Amino acid sequence: MNDYGRIETIIRLLDERHSEQPALEELAAAVGLSERHFHRLFRRWAGVTPKDFLQCLTAEHAKSRLRASASVLASALDAGLSGPGRLHDLMVTVESATPGEIKNGGRGMTIDWGMTASPFGWCSLGWNARGICHLAFHEASEPSRPLQRLREEWPAALLHRTDREASRLSRRIFSADPGSLGELRAFVRGTPFQLKVWRALLRIPEGCVASYHQIARAVGNRGAARAVGRACGSNPIAYLIPCHRVIRETGVVKGYRWGDTRKRALLAWEAQGTFSASKGAPFG
């Protein structure tokens, strides 16, 4: 079992036994580790102690992050800026496919794609000269799903598999070295409303969270919280377009396209300062 697999198992165990609050040594035993190696796992993967990380998984913590994020988030959404703490000063710009490209399913387009490790399990990446058009997380038990998803998104495109290049791109996206990132472009197909939502998501600073109602107000439609949720669920580029940073006002973390457990891991990872000096590049 790799690092993320152990983290996911721990989160699920905590969910199953939330009223019992298992001791750290019990959690360590559940993933086949000594208490010492359990601490090393969290230092390596999250850059913090198990206790600090696990505190970030509660609904109470999520609600406190909503309150703490409010002023920074309001400024970021109003100004169209990323605000402090943005992922390595990473700039992600969104380019929309043309109506013709959407209608013909990408006919005449070549998309490179591949499977690779990430800090949150296996992921598939797709890209072309216009930018990254696909990033999705997968379970090891669904080996055919990545290609199926790409075919659903771009049914007429020519797909060229290159896992080596996907691995390089993944390391750039999740790198602990800010200088390796530069500007990344996202090339997406979506409705005008979806595009407005996805661009608003890019303005949520790392370490902050927003509610669906806040994003609805940011895109100029206060009554569209449910539609915002659907747009988040249609996001084709996980992590880079950070739909995982949108949660319910109650603090409940649900409804993530790539799994609620993964969404909670992402938020807890970011809450600790994703690229702290003690954290490496936790792939696999």
Helices and strands as residue ranges (DSSP letters): H 3-16, H 24-30, H 35-45, H 50-55, H 59-79, G 87-89, E 91-96, H 99-103, E 110-118, E 121-128, E 131-138, H 145-153, E 158-161, H 163-173, G 178-180, E 183-188, H 192-201, E 210-211, H 212-218, H 225-233, G 243-245, E 246-247, H 260-271
